[in-house]
């Protein structure tokens, strides 16, 4: 059974950095896409970033492009999200997700089959 477990969330001041991790187990991910999504109170879950596990190609939401970096460590079966220059509007519960890889990296929740439990990121001004 596939399991995704996020860690690394916390509270930080605007301009600061955090690195989220997502430990992946219970499956092979050579043909998978991995993504980060976030959800703030009262808002829908929104796409942040995605990576093709095998090819390493990436995709970002415009709101985080240039500030966030998604990466993976094949040996550790771990997905990362390095977040720099954080803003108060980045405050949300962050989820990692896994799904089948396609010709394009998906930015919609319905393209991902497996989800972690989320880790909270709070950015104060």
FINU-133813 format. One record per atom (N, C-alpha, C): atom name; residue number from 1; residue in one letter; x, y, z. Coordinates in steps of 0.001 Angstrom, whole numbers, plus 500000, padded with zeros to 6 digits. Example, Ala and Ser with C-alpha at 12.3 -4.5 7.8 and 13.67 -1.06 7.14 Angstrom:
! residues 2
  atom  seq  type    east   north      up
     N    1     A  513190  494310  507800
    CA    1     A  512300  495500  507800
     C    1     A  513200  496700  507800
     N    2     S  512850  497750  507080
    CA    2     S  513670  498940  507140
     C    2     S  512900  500030  507870
//
This chain:
! residues 125
  atom  seq  type    east   north      up
     N    1     X  500846  498820  500000
    CA    1     X  500000  500000  500000
     C    1     X  500894  501246  500000
     N    2     X  500595  502152  499100
    CA    2     X  501390  503375  498985
     C    2     X  501116  504289  500171
     N    3     X  502185  504793  500749
    CA    3     X  502056  505756  501851
     C    3     X  502929  506966  501578
     N    4     X  502382  508128  501833
    CA    4     X  503108  509385  501703
     C    4     X  503034  510092  503046
     N    5     X  504186  510471  503569
    CA    5     X  504225  511119  504872
     C    5     X  505035  512405  504757
     N    6     X  504358  513543  504973
    CA    6     X  505027  514840  504881
     C    6     X  505632  515236  506218
     N    7     X  506661  516060  506149
    CA    7     X  507267  516649  507339
     C    7     X  507958  517947  506933
     N    8     X  508363  518720  507948
    CA    8     X  509134  519924  507673
     C    8     X  508365  521229  507746
     N    9     X  507064  521138  507968
    CA    9     X  506302  522379  508097
     C    9     X  506647  523105  509386
     N   10     X  506144  524335  509513
    CA   10     X  506394  525110  510713
     C   10     X  505989  526550  510519
     N   11     X  506424  527381  511453
    CA   11     X  506126  528810  511399
     C   11     X  507398  529574  511086
     N   12     X  507272  530567  510220
    CA   12     X  508433  531339  509788
     C   12     X  507975  532758  509470
     N   13     X  508881  533691  509566
    CA   13     X  508559  535069  509189
     C   13     X  508682  535245  507677
     N   14     X  507988  536235  507176
    CA   14     X  508051  536545  505756
     C   14     X  509501  536758  505331
     N   15     X  509838  536192  504171
    CA   15     X  511200  536253  503686
     C   15     X  512029  535046  504064
     N   16     X  511519  534231  504976
    CA   16     X  512255  533063  505432
     C   16     X  512104  531873  504505
     N   17     X  512689  530748  504933
    CA   17     X  512703  529527  504123
     C   17     X  512288  528325  504951
     N   18     X  511722  527352  504271
    CA   18     X  511416  526052  504850
     C   18     X  511649  525000  503775
     N   19     X  511969  523768  504205
    CA   19     X  512045  522657  503268
     C   19     X  511098  521562  503731
     N   20     X  510152  521246  502888
    CA   20     X  509228  520161  503163
     C   20     X  509778  518869  502584
     N   21     X  509498  517773  503274
    CA   21     X  509879  516452  502800
     C   21     X  508643  515575  502737
     N   22     X  508663  514626  501822
    CA   22     X  507583  513646  501702
     C   22     X  508225  512280  501524
     N   23     X  508114  511448  502532
    CA   23     X  508657  510103  502473
     C   23     X  507657  509188  501776
     N   24     X  508128  508449  500788
    CA   24     X  507269  507633  499937
     C   24     X  507596  506164  500149
     N   25     X  506579  505340  500359
    CA   25     X  506808  503917  500551
     C   25     X  505646  503121  499983
     N   26     X  505903  501821  499792
    CA   26     X  504837  500913  499400
     C   26     X  504593  500803  497919
     N   27     X  505499  501323  497091
    CA   27     X  505276  501212  495656
     C   27     X  506511  501599  494882
     N   28     X  506451  501390  493580
    CA   28     X  507530  501851  492713
     C   28     X  507047  503100  491987
     N   29     X  507937  504034  491792
    CA   29     X  507516  505337  491307
     C   29     X  508224  505750  490048
     N   30     X  508788  504762  489345
    CA   30     X  509520  505119  488134
     C   30     X  508604  505735  487087
     N   31     X  507358  505349  487073
    CA   31     X  506421  505898  486087
     C   31     X  505404  506834  486741
     N   32     X  505846  507529  487763
    CA   32     X  504932  508370  488517
     C   32     X  505275  509840  488397
     N   33     X  504252  510628  488619
    CA   33     X  504423  512052  488840
     C   33     X  504151  512316  490316
     N   34     X  504946  513177  490893
    CA   34     X  504763  513548  492286
     C   34     X  504477  515047  492340
     N   35     X  503567  515408  493225
    CA   35     X  503200  516814  493271
     C   35     X  503070  517340  494685
     N   36     X  503130  518650  494808
    CA   36     X  502811  519353  496051
     C   36     X  501594  520240  495779
     N   37     X  500651  520163  496692
    CA   37     X  499468  521011  496659
     C   37     X  499351  521705  498012
     N   38     X  498530  522736  498072
    CA   38     X  498296  523401  499357
     C   38     X  496844  523845  499451
     N   39     X  496399  523983  500702
    CA   39     X  495027  524389  500935
     C   39     X  494977  525290  502148
     N   40     X  494525  526516  501928
    CA   40     X  494324  527471  503014
     C   40     X  492864  527396  503465
     N   41     X  492577  527780  504696
    CA   41     X  491194  527717  505198
     C   41     X  490235  528480  504292
     N   42     X  489139  527818  503917
    CA   42     X  488138  528450  503073
     C   42     X  488445  528416  501601
     N   43     X  489621  527888  501238
    CA   43     X  490012  527835  499823
     C   43     X  490051  526404  499329
     N   44     X  490006  526255  498004
    CA   44     X  490183  524941  497422
     C   44     X  491662  524559  497444
     N   45     X  491894  523256  497359
    CA   45     X  493269  522772  497266
     C   45     X  493848  523213  495923
     N   46     X  495044  523794  495963
    CA   46     X  495642  524323  494739
     C   46     X  497011  523720  494465
     N   47     X  497329  523659  493199
    CA   47     X  498592  523105  492732
     C   47     X  499745  524028  493080
     N   48     X  500858  523428  493491
    CA   48     X  502070  524190  493797
     C   48     X  503193  523813  492827
     N   49     X  503509  522516  492768
    CA   49     X  504624  522069  491936
     C   49     X  504484  520575  491684
     N   50     X  505112  520098  490610
    CA   50     X  505104  518676  490294
     C   50     X  506416  518292  489639
     N   51     X  506746  517007  489734
    CA   51     X  507964  516484  489138
     C   51     X  507703  515087  488590
     N   52     X  508284  514813  487439
    CA   52     X  508268  513448  486901
     C   52     X  509381  512682  487596
     N   53     X  509017  511616  488295
    CA   53     X  509996  510943  489160
     C   53     X  511189  510430  488369
     N   54     X  510954  509898  487197
    CA   54     X  512042  509326  486405
     C   54     X  512830  510394  485653
     N   55     X  512113  511246  484931
    CA   55     X  512771  512209  484054
     C   55     X  513286  513437  484788
     N   56     X  512657  513746  485928
    CA   56     X  513080  514925  486676
     C   56     X  512537  516234  486142
     N   57     X  511669  516166  485146
    CA   57     X  511067  517399  484640
     C   57     X  510128  517974  485684
     N   58     X  509984  519290  485694
    CA   58     X  509220  519961  486742
     C   58     X  508215  520947  486160
     N   59     X  507271  521298  486995
    CA   59     X  506267  522292  486647
     C   59     X  505906  523035  487924
     N   60     X  505667  524345  487811
    CA   60     X  505350  525166  488981
     C   60     X  504128  526042  488736
     N   61     X  503415  526316  489798
    CA   61     X  502386  527349  489730
     C   61     X  503071  528706  489582
     N   62     X  502421  529613  488879
    CA   62     X  503027  530934  488673
     C   62     X  503317  531644  489995
     N   63     X  502483  531389  490981
    CA   63     X  502614  532092  492255
     C   63     X  503874  531712  493029
     N   64     X  504492  530578  492687
    CA   64     X  505678  530136  493425
     C   64     X  506915  530048  492546
     N   65     X  506761  530259  491262
    CA   65     X  507879  530126  490339
     C   65     X  508993  531083  490729
     N   66     X  510211  530571  490785
    CA   66     X  511357  531387  491168
     C   66     X  511624  531410  492658
     N   67     X  510669  530954  493461
    CA   67     X  510835  530922  494922
     C   67     X  510888  529486  495468
     N   68     X  510130  528591  494874
    CA   68     X  510058  527201  495344
     C   68     X  510781  526292  494354
     N   69     X  511355  525211  494884
    CA   69     X  512006  524214  494048
     C   69     X  511579  522826  494486
     N   70     X  511068  522037  493551
    CA   70     X  510703  520655  493830
     C   70     X  511840  519753  493377
     N   71     X  512115  518724  494165
    CA   71     X  513174  517780  493812
     C   71     X  512860  516437  494451
     N   72     X  513618  515417  494031
    CA   72     X  513433  514102  494647
     C   72     X  514786  513423  494780
     N   73     X  514838  512514  495755
    CA   73     X  516018  511707  496008
     C   73     X  515610  510260  495787
     N   74     X  516047  509689  494684
    CA   74     X  515652  508317  494350
     C   74     X  516109  507320  495410
     N   75     X  517311  507489  495898
    CA   75     X  517860  506540  496870
     C   75     X  517075  506545  498179
     N   76     X  516566  507712  498544
    CA   76     X  515834  507831  499812
     C   76     X  514326  507754  499622
     N   77     X  513869  507647  498376
    CA   77     X  512421  507645  498103
     C   77     X  511745  508828  498779
     N   78     X  512336  509995  498598
    CA   78     X  511835  511186  499262
     C   78     X  511663  512322  498272
     N   79     X  510553  513001  498417
    CA   79     X  510228  514185  497621
     C   79     X  510448  515409  498499
     N   80     X  510948  516495  497888
    CA   80     X  511220  517714  498645
     C   80     X  510536  518915  498015
     N   81     X  510308  519920  498832
    CA   81     X  509890  521223  498331
     C   81     X  510664  522268  499126
     N   82     X  511641  522884  498468
    CA   82     X  512397  523970  499083
     C   82     X  511637  525258  498829
     N   83     X  511302  525954  499900
    CA   83     X  510501  527173  499799
     C   83     X  511321  528341  500329
     N   84     X  511627  529272  499463
    CA   84     X  512385  530474  499824
     C   84     X  511522  531714  499638
     N   85     X  511959  532807  500233
    CA   85     X  511247  534088  500110
     C   85     X  509761  533916  500399
     N   86     X  509475  533253  501493
    CA   86     X  508090  532945  501831
     C   86     X  507289  534208  502111
     N   87     X  506014  534146  501747
    CA   87     X  505096  535267  501923
     C   87     X  503924  534820  502798
     N   88     X  503243  535756  503459
    CA   88     X  502078  535361  504266
     C   88     X  501028  534590  503454
     N   89     X  500900  534892  502181
    CA   89     X  499910  534193  501358
     C   89     X  500320  532752  501033
     N   90     X  501519  532344  501413
    CA   90     X  501926  530945  501282
     C   90     X  501425  530098  502442
     N   91     X  500841  530726  503434
    CA   91     X  500313  529998  504589
     C   91     X  499220  529033  504166
     N   92     X  499401  527756  504496
    CA   92     X  498441  526718  504090
     C   92     X  498880  525380  504651
     N   93     X  498011  524413  504493
    CA   93     X  498361  523010  504750
     C   93     X  498889  522447  503438
     N   94     X  500106  521925  503470
    CA   94     X  500760  521445  502256
     C   94     X  500687  519925  502198
     N   95     X  500278  519425  501034
    CA   95     X  500127  517990  500814
     C   95     X  501056  517536  499694
     N   96     X  501618  516336  499836
    CA   96     X  502263  515716  498692
     C   96     X  501330  514670  498111
     N   97     X  501504  514402  496832
    CA   97     X  500604  513504  496123
     C   97     X  501374  512737  495064
     N   98     X  500858  511562  494710
    CA   98     X  501475  510718  493686
     C   98     X  500414  510244  492707
     N   99     X  500807  510146  491456
    CA   99     X  499893  509677  490436
     C   99     X  500660  509203  489233
     N  100     X  499974  508622  488257
    CA  100     X  500654  508142  487061
     C  100     X  501218  509296  486241
     N  101     X  502414  509088  485712
    CA  101     X  503019  510124  484878
     C  101     X  502364  510135  483509
     N  102     X  502163  511311  482974
    CA  102     X  501606  511477  481640
     C  102     X  502540  512297  480793
     N  103     X  502122  512612  479564
    CA  103     X  502983  513426  478700
     C  103     X  503225  514821  479262
     N  104     X  502309  515304  480076
    CA  104     X  502482  516586  480738
     C  104     X  502277  516388  482231
     N  105     X  502945  517150  483042
    CA  105     X  502755  517084  484490
     C  105     X  501437  517752  484855
     N  106     X  500608  517007  485563
    CA  106     X  499260  517488  485865
     C  106     X  499260  518464  487027
     N  107     X  498382  519449  486937
    CA  107     X  498229  520426  488002
     C  107     X  496866  520371  488643
     N  108     X  496153  519272  488465
    CA  108     X  494820  519126  489039
     C  108     X  494804  517977  490035
     N  109     X  493995  518106  491075
    CA  109     X  493979  517095  492138
     C  109     X  493509  515749  491633
     N  110     X  492620  515716  490644
    CA  110     X  492078  514433  490198
     C  110     X  493075  513604  489407
     N  111     X  494243  514140  489106
    CA  111     X  495272  513375  488403
     C  111     X  496160  512589  489350
     N  112     X  495953  512753  490637
    CA  112     X  496794  512105  491649
     C  112     X  495965  511148  492484
     N  113     X  496521  509932  492678
    CA  113     X  495771  508871  493343
     C  113     X  496030  508795  494844
     N  114     X  497241  509174  495239
    CA  114     X  497649  508992  496624
     C  114     X  498028  510340  497229
     N  115     X  497670  510496  498505
    CA  115     X  497877  511762  499200
     C  115     X  498430  511524  500587
     N  116     X  499267  512450  501038
    CA  116     X  499716  512441  502411
     C  116     X  498702  513143  503302
     N  117     X  499051  513251  504586
    CA  117     X  498122  513817  505554
     C  117     X  498264  515335  505677
     N  118     X  499331  515889  505129
    CA  118     X  499542  517325  505130
     C  118     X  500462  517798  506243
     N  119     X  501147  518891  505990
    CA  119     X  501992  519539  506986
     C  119     X  501736  521041  506905
     N  120     X  501575  521678  508071
    CA  120     X  501170  523079  508121
     C  120     X  502372  524003  507939
     N  121     X  502190  525004  507090
    CA  121     X  503168  526080  506913
     C  121     X  502470  527395  507241
     N  122     X  503050  528134  508169
    CA  122     X  502496  529420  508571
     C  122     X  503569  530492  508412
     N  123     X  503255  531517  507637
    CA  123     X  504189  532609  507382
     C  123     X  503596  533896  507946
     N  124     X  504316  534509  508868
    CA  124     X  503835  535738  509492
     C  124     X  504524  536948  508878
     N  125     X  503802  538062  508892
    CA  125     X  504345  539284  508283
     C  125     X  505128  540104  509286
//
